[in-house]
Amino acid sequence: MHAPDFLIADAPLAPRTTLAVGGHAAWLAPCADEGAARAALAFAATRGLPVAVLGGGSNTLVPDEGFPGLVLSPELKGVQVAAAGAGRVVLTVGAGEDWDGLVTRAVGEGWAGLECLAGIPGRVGAAPIQNIGAYGQEVADVCQAVQVLDRRDGQVRWIPAAACGFGYRHSRFKADPEGALVLAVRLELVPGGAPTVRYPQLAEALPAGADLAQARAAVLALRRSKSMVYDPADPNHRSAGSFFVNPVVADAHADRVAARVQALGLGARLPRWPAGEGQSKLSAAWLIERAGFERGVGEGPVGLSTQHTLAVVNRGGARAGQVLRFARRIQAGVQRAFDVALEMEPRILGRG
């Protein structure tokens, strides 16, 4: 089978990620519609090529050796708006739409439900995979269904939110990355609704009775103060955002960590929040700092952001291997200090 005309051979991937590291793909398939996605997958099947998916590249680390198969880039566009019951509005959004652009439109239209997710880079298709969240909101709160192309049987189907396996930065799509390609997402928002103000730092920044636009602006200001808005003028901009997930552990484990904190004389109580029955969520950033990794610390071209301990940044000219080694050094330090395993949030392309 000849390669479809839209495929790009030996395509550099580093420019397609916010970390700006990594090698080339043997083939890159920018797919503007379902037909292109099917053609690309058929080509890969006839050539026996492995397939990986790369969206906006804001939560992905590409290995230095690149990817030896076909990298599929979903670029499906379009936003369809329909009225729903109980004064709701339903948006059906193509996977290739810019996430922050969607949030900006929703806030401008007065549709509540996405305002706290402003400033998150990437595309809409990645939002349910990671169940992105920030400042008191997450995609699972408003997701009605996800349209996928099943890579095993070739069928296109809508997966209702209840069957998406949403959890903290998790979904069935993340658990089975080779199972389905996200084509579109259906979100249910509230016209004229009030902003969601659950996060203490956001509440402190907003006046009483704040509207959606004020909430969005406050979220963007908070993100900028932590170098968590993608801005090429920011020396911390080459990152994948939060590089580590806040760990969720059993309450008994959290108690042991708290006792360890006191025994070390760190002079502060362990931040922890309920995370379901018998579980607590801990602050990865707090643990990293208390394990001895301050903001700005680094190794050559790789380091922690000068504004936020959770962000591992490419200071310029870094290689993917250097990023991984530095991240693993942090994981080892936190494990040694507190017996807590930190999970990396960005996925490594081609490794699940």
C-alpha positions in Angstrom: 0.0 0.0 0.0 1.3 3.4 -1.0 1.5 6.1 1.7 -1.5 8.4 1.6 -0.5 11.9 0.3 -1.0 13.6 3.7 1.6 11.5 5.5 4.9 13.1 6.3 8.0 10.9 6.4 10.8 11.3 8.9 9.0 14.1 10.7 10.6 15.9 13.7 8.4 15.7 16.8 10.2 18.0 19.2 8.7 21.1 17.7 5.2 19.5 18.2 5.7 19.3 22.0 5.9 22.0 24.7 9.0 20.3 26.2 10.8 20.6 22.8 12.8 17.4 23.2 12.9 14.1 21.3 13.6 12.6 17.9 11.7 12.0 14.6 8.7 9.8 13.7 9.1 7.4 10.8 5.7 8.7 9.6 3.5 11.5 10.8 -0.2 11.5 10.0 -2.1 14.8 10.5 -5.7 13.7 10.3 -8.4 16.3 9.6 -11.3 13.8 9.6 -12.3 10.3 10.4 -11.5 9.1 6.8 -7.9 10.3 7.1 -7.5 8.5 10.5 -8.8 5.3 8.9 -6.4 5.6 6.0 -3.4 6.2 8.2 -4.3 3.3 10.5 -4.7 1.0 7.4 -1.4 2.1 6.1 0.3 1.3 9.4 -1.4 -2.1 9.5 -0.2 -3.1 6.0 3.4 -2.0 6.9 3.3 -3.6 10.3 4.1 -0.3 11.9 3.4 0.6 15.6 1.0 3.5 16.1 1.1 6.3 18.6 -1.1 9.3 19.0 0.2 12.9 19.6 -2.2 15.8 20.1 -1.1 19.2 21.2 2.1 17.8 22.7 1.7 19.5 26.1 1.7 16.3 28.1 4.1 14.2 26.1 7.8 13.4 26.3 9.2 12.1 23.0 12.2 9.8 23.4 15.5 10.9 21.8 15.3 8.0 19.4 11.9 9.2 18.2 9.2 6.8 17.2 9.8 4.0 14.6 6.2 3.8 13.4 3.3 6.1 12.6 2.4 9.0 14.8 -1.2 10.0 14.3 -2.1 13.6 15.0 -5.9 14.1 15.4 -6.8 17.5 13.9 -10.6 17.2 13.6 -12.2 20.7 13.9 -15.7 22.0 14.7 -17.9 23.0 17.5 -21.6 22.2 17.4 -23.9 23.8 19.9 -27.3 22.4 20.9 -29.8 23.2 23.6 -30.4 20.6 26.2 -33.0 20.1 29.0 -32.9 21.9 32.3 -31.5 25.0 30.8 -28.2 23.4 29.7 -26.3 23.6 26.4 -24.4 20.7 24.9 -21.2 21.3 22.8 -19.9 18.6 20.5 -16.3 19.5 19.9 -13.7 18.1 17.4 -10.7 16.5 19.0 -8.3 18.9 17.2 -9.8 22.1 18.6 -7.6 24.1 20.9 -8.7 23.5 24.5 -8.0 27.1 25.8 -9.8 28.5 22.8 -12.8 26.5 23.7 -12.7 27.7 27.3 -12.4 31.3 26.1 -15.5 30.9 23.8 -17.5 29.2 26.6 -16.8 32.0 29.0 -17.5 34.6 26.3 -20.9 33.0 25.7 -21.7 32.9 29.4 -21.6 29.1 29.6 -20.4 27.9 33.0 -18.4 24.8 33.6 -15.0 25.3 32.0 -13.8 28.7 33.4 -11.3 27.2 35.9 -9.7 25.1 33.1 -8.4 28.2 31.3 -4.8 28.4 30.2 -4.3 24.6 30.0 -2.4 24.0 26.7 -3.3 21.2 24.3 -6.2 20.0 22.3 -9.8 18.9 23.2 -9.2 15.3 22.4 -6.6 14.9 25.2 -8.9 16.4 27.8 -11.0 13.3 28.6 -7.9 11.0 28.3 -6.2 12.7 31.1 -9.4 14.0 32.7 -7.6 17.4 32.9 -8.4 19.5 35.9 -7.4 22.6 37.8 -8.6 25.0 40.4 -11.6 23.0 41.5 -12.9 21.7 38.1 -12.2 18.7 35.9 -13.4 17.5 32.6 -15.4 14.7 34.2 -17.7 17.3 35.8 -19.1 18.4 32.4 -18.3 15.5 30.0 -21.5 13.9 28.6 -19.8 11.5 26.2 -16.6 10.8 24.1 -16.7 9.8 20.5 -14.0 7.3 19.5 -12.8 5.2 16.6 -12.2 1.8 18.1 -8.8 0.7 16.8 -9.7 -3.0 17.4 -13.0 -3.4 15.5 -13.0 -0.2 13.4 -16.3 1.0 14.8 -17.1 4.6 15.7 -19.1 4.9 18.9 -20.1 7.3 21.6 -18.9 6.3 25.1 -21.1 7.8 27.8 -19.3 9.6 30.6 -20.3 6.9 33.1 -18.4 4.3 31.1 -15.3 6.5 30.6 -13.7 5.3 33.9 -12.9 8.9 35.0 -10.7 9.3 38.1 -8.0 11.7 39.3 -6.1 12.4 36.0 -7.3 9.1 34.7 -9.7 7.5 32.3 -10.3 4.2 30.4 -8.6 5.8 27.4 -5.4 6.5 29.4 -5.5 2.9 30.8 -5.8 1.5 27.3 -3.9 3.9 24.9 -4.1 1.5 22.0 -7.8 0.8 22.3 -9.4 3.9 20.8 -8.7 7.2 19.0 -10.7 10.1 20.4 -12.6 11.9 17.6 -14.9 14.3 19.5 -16.0 15.2 23.0 -19.5 16.2 24.1 -19.7 18.7 27.0 -22.7 19.9 28.9 -22.5 23.5 30.2 -24.8 25.9 32.1 -25.8 29.1 30.3 -25.8 32.0 32.8 -24.3 29.8 35.5 -22.0 31.0 38.2 -18.3 30.2 38.2 -17.0 27.3 40.2 -15.1 28.6 43.2 -13.9 25.7 45.3 -10.2 26.2 45.2 -9.0 28.4 48.2 -6.4 30.3 46.3 -9.0 31.2 43.6 -11.6 32.2 46.2 -9.1 34.6 47.7 -8.4 36.2 44.4 -12.1 36.8 43.5 -14.5 39.4 44.7 -17.9 38.3 46.0 -20.3 37.6 43.1 -17.6 37.3 40.5 -18.6 36.3 37.0 -17.2 33.8 34.6 -14.8 36.3 33.0 -13.4 37.4 36.3 -12.9 33.7 37.3 -11.1 32.9 34.1 -8.9 36.0 34.4 -8.0 35.1 38.0 -7.1 31.5 37.0 -4.9 32.8 34.2 -3.2 35.2 36.6 -2.6 32.4 39.0 -1.2 30.1 36.3 1.1 32.9 35.0 2.5 33.5 38.4 3.6 29.8 38.4 4.7 29.8 34.7 1.8 27.5 33.9 0.6 29.4 30.9 2.5 28.6 27.7 4.4 31.8 26.9 7.6 31.7 24.7 8.8 34.8 26.5 8.9 32.9 29.8 12.2 31.2 30.5 10.2 28.3 32.1 8.0 27.8 29.0 9.6 24.6 27.7 7.8 22.2 30.0 5.0 19.7 30.1 3.2 21.6 32.9 2.9 19.6 36.1 5.4 16.7 35.7 4.2 14.7 38.7 0.7 13.7 39.8 -0.4 14.5 43.4 -0.1 11.1 45.0 -3.2 9.4 46.4 -2.3 7.0 49.2 -4.1 5.0 51.9 -4.9 7.0 55.1 -2.6 4.8 57.1 0.2 5.6 54.7 -0.5 9.3 54.9 -0.4 9.0 58.7 3.1 7.5 58.4 4.2 10.2 56.1 2.9 12.9 58.5 4.8 11.2 61.4 7.9 11.2 59.2 7.5 14.9 58.5 7.3 15.6 62.3 10.3 13.3 63.0 12.4 15.2 60.4 11.5 18.5 62.1 10.4 20.1 58.9 8.3 22.7 60.8 5.0 22.2 59.0 2.1 19.9 58.9 1.7 17.6 55.9 -0.9 19.0 53.5 -3.5 16.3 52.8 -7.0 16.1 51.5 -9.7 13.4 51.6 -9.6 11.4 48.3 -12.3 8.8 48.7 -13.0 6.2 51.3 -9.8 5.4 53.2 -7.6 7.5 51.0 -5.8 10.8 51.1 -4.3 13.0 48.4 -0.9 14.6 49.2 0.8 17.6 47.6 3.6 16.4 45.2 5.1 19.9 45.1 5.3 20.1 48.9 6.9 16.7 49.1 9.4 17.6 46.4 10.5 20.8 48.1 10.8 19.1 51.5 12.9 16.3 50.0 15.5 19.0 49.1 14.5 20.0 45.6 14.0 23.8 45.5 12.6 25.8 42.7 15.2 26.4 40.0 17.4 23.5 41.0 18.7 21.5 38.0 21.3 19.6 36.1 22.7 21.4 33.1 20.0 22.1 30.6 17.2 20.5 32.7 15.8 21.8 36.0 12.8 22.7 38.0 10.9 25.8 37.1 11.9 28.9 39.0 8.2 29.5 39.7 6.8 26.0 40.5 8.3 22.9 41.9 6.1 20.5 39.9 7.3 21.7 36.5 10.4 20.1 35.0 11.8 22.5 32.3 14.1 22.3 29.3 16.3 25.3 29.8 17.5 25.0 26.2 19.2 22.2 24.3 18.1 19.4 26.6 17.6 15.8 25.5 14.8 13.6 26.5 17.1 11.3 28.3 18.3 14.2 30.5 14.8 15.1 31.3 14.0 11.6 32.4 17.1 11.2 34.5 16.4 14.4 36.4 12.7 13.4 36.9 13.8 10.0 38.2 16.3 11.7 40.6 13.3 13.6 42.1 11.2 10.5 42.3 14.0 8.7 44.1 14.5 11.6 46.5 10.9 11.8 47.5 10.7 8.0 47.8 13.8 8.0 50.1 12.6 10.9 52.2 8.9 10.0 52.6 8.3 6.5 51.2 5.9 8.0 48.6 6.1 7.0 44.9 5.5 9.9 42.6 3.9 9.2 39.2 5.1 11.1 36.2 2.1 12.9 34.6 3.4 13.3 31.0 3.3 10.1 28.9 6.4 8.9 27.1 5.4 8.6 23.4 5.2 4.9 22.3 5.5 3.5 25.9 1.8 3.5 26.8 
